[in-house]
Amino acid sequence: MPRYQIIEAPSVLGLWPSGVQDAPRVLLEMGLGTGLGLEKTTRLEAPHYDPRRDPKTKLLNPAGLLSFSQLLAREVWNVIEDGATPIVLGGDCSILLGPALALRQRGRHGLLFADGHMDYWDAALEPYGEAASMDLALVTGRGPALLSNIDGLGPYFEPADCVAYGTRDHLYSSDFVETPYPAEIMRLDVQEAHALGAAGVDQALARLTHERLQGFWIHFDVDVLDDKIMSAVDYRMENGLSFKELERLLGSAFATGKVKGMTLTIYNPNLDPQRLIARQLVGTLLEILQP
């Protein structure tokens, strides 16, 4: 059986249909699946997108997010039980809810959150109702219970078991007001990631490979990368990680043998018409996953 299995999760329920829904198809066209030796993938279709904001939760598509998260959770665990590592291609960052729920149902796990944004908005304050701006909050128990406490299992990740790596919205967004997040979450922002290098990666992985955990999940939002090499995202910011820094982070993470799976989110093919960015991204992922 192949080491990895790809789950296509083209959901934009936590954002809007800007183009990220086409990321799984394009990344597969650029050779991600064949590069991993896969003959087929599993594709999960998201519920219909509703642009109206729910007055109770303040979210877009809360019911759809719930049902899709439960569907994705089942598929993620099926792959893990079959002995493979799921690579979940989004879509927007709200797809993290599915793997988070799957892992919480079966024990205590950590989260390596590699994202240019902290994604810890309060649902009542976030201006657009986008769960993609709240995913770290939701999976650590903050936000509307419909999503943050599915089946009474929240938080899916304890804050002390999470590392936010490479964030920079608090540094480069002039209109950004940061929602306070639990002090237990380890944050190594982009400046610290640059400065610490391999030592910072070691610090992050020490938190995630602790004996209290049964493994950890990787959430990789491509906007953690530098804008010069990853401009195919909807919310752009200057600075960011290089591909070399990404390889060091994710390569070291997979080398621990404790990674349960990975979500990849926010790549927008509409902003990469020549597919130059997609080719570089796929090439880097293959170097990481099959060193």
Sequence and secondary structure as in RCSB ss.txt:
>XXXX:A:sequence
MPRYQIIEAPSVLGLWPSGVQDAPRVLLEMGLGTGLGLEKTTRLEAPHYDPRRDPKTKLLNPAGLLSFSQLLARE
VWNVIEDGATPIVLGGDCSILLGPALALRQRGRHGLLFADGHMDYWDAALEPYGEAASMDLALVTGRGPALLSNI
DGLGPYFEPADCVAYGTRDHLYSSDFVETPYPAEIMRLDVQEAHALGAAGVDQALARLTHERLQGFWIHFDVDVL
DDKIMSAVDYRMENGLSFKELERLLGSAFATGKVKGMTLTIYNPNLDPQRLIARQLVGTLLEILQP
>XXXX:A:secstr
  SEEEEE    TTS SSSGGGHHHHHHHTTHHHHTT S  EE        SB TTT  BSHHHHHHHHHHHHHH
HHHHHHTT EEEEE SSGGGGHHHHHHHHTTS  EEEEE SS     TTT SS  GGGTHHHHHTT S HHHHTG
GG   SS GGGEEEES  HHHH TT       TTSEEE HHHHHHHTHHHHHHHHHHHT TT S EEEEEEGGGB
 TTT   SSS  S  B HHHHHHHHHHHHHTT EEEEEEE   GGG TT HHHHHHHHHHHHHH  
